[in-house]
Amino acid sequence: MAEIFVKSLLEAVIDTLKVVPILFLAYILVSYFSHDHSHKFSKFLARKNKANVFFASCLGCIPQCGFSSVIADLYSERKVTLGTLVAVCIATSDEAIPIMLTNTDKIVDMLILIAFKLALAIFWGYLIEIICSFFKKKKVKENINNKEITDHFHHHECGHIHTDECDENCEHSHGDCCVNNVFIDAVIHTFNILIYIFLATFVINLIVNACGTQALENILSTNVYLQIVLASLIGLIPNCASSVLLVELYVIYGTLSFPALVAGLTAGAGVGLIILFSKNKKHLFENLGILLLLYVIGVISGMALIPLI
């Protein structure tokens, strides 16, 4: 047991260090766009921009999980919509694309995977946008009828936008943001998130090392429906290890079907989910709802692909 503990600890350190460059670059983007007075990136993916879901879906197709991290952070500040967040999460494949690129016989599979995930991201993203806009209109209508709540926007000097539900005679005082240097801001955020990543990775490694991958391979080889359900669950693990495991089971071992691979990679968004839970921690039930939504979407999407194989 001590050997498993030490092995899991060392692997967690190595895996966490691998994420540092990607995470730091992601937070450089987050910090830059958060402190940018013109809100270029926020406007690019703004709520009023009807192409926001499409752009987010395309950004998510870029290898690694940088843009899912950026948009998860922007969502926590309510600068992008739920549909935009879900779209980038669905499109994100984390380590899957680079690994499949190293296997030349899987290049076609990789292109099909990207095409499927892009289509799924656009479909689900806009569907969620339509549903949310319906409920938003209904809520606005109720607020107008009640005349009790007024949305109040506070624009800080750094460019951050904060929304509150205030009375009409709002006398809130808002201080300046604590960090104005983009690089220092990125370093602080990266360090804070790395703690969450390390703990999550350590727990995952403990479970994998204790149980072994053979048991998982045996379970997954039973039937395609169970594969999809379990693969979607594995995909939710907020770490690149989940995408690596899914791709290896598909490419190397051949025990995972293509629909199950799509389901798992659709449900997962790399460290983007950790950032969502850490930055949007005041809305725990909302985060859990998004997590459940991604799982359901992964399962449904995988099941829908079964007739095509």
Helices and strands as residue ranges (DSSP letters): H 2-35, H 40-44, H 52-60, H 66-76, H 82-91, H 96-101, G 104-106, H 107-146, E 150-155, E 161-166, H 182-211, H 213-220, H 224-235, H 240-251, H 258-267, H 272-279, G 281-283, H 284-305, G 306-308
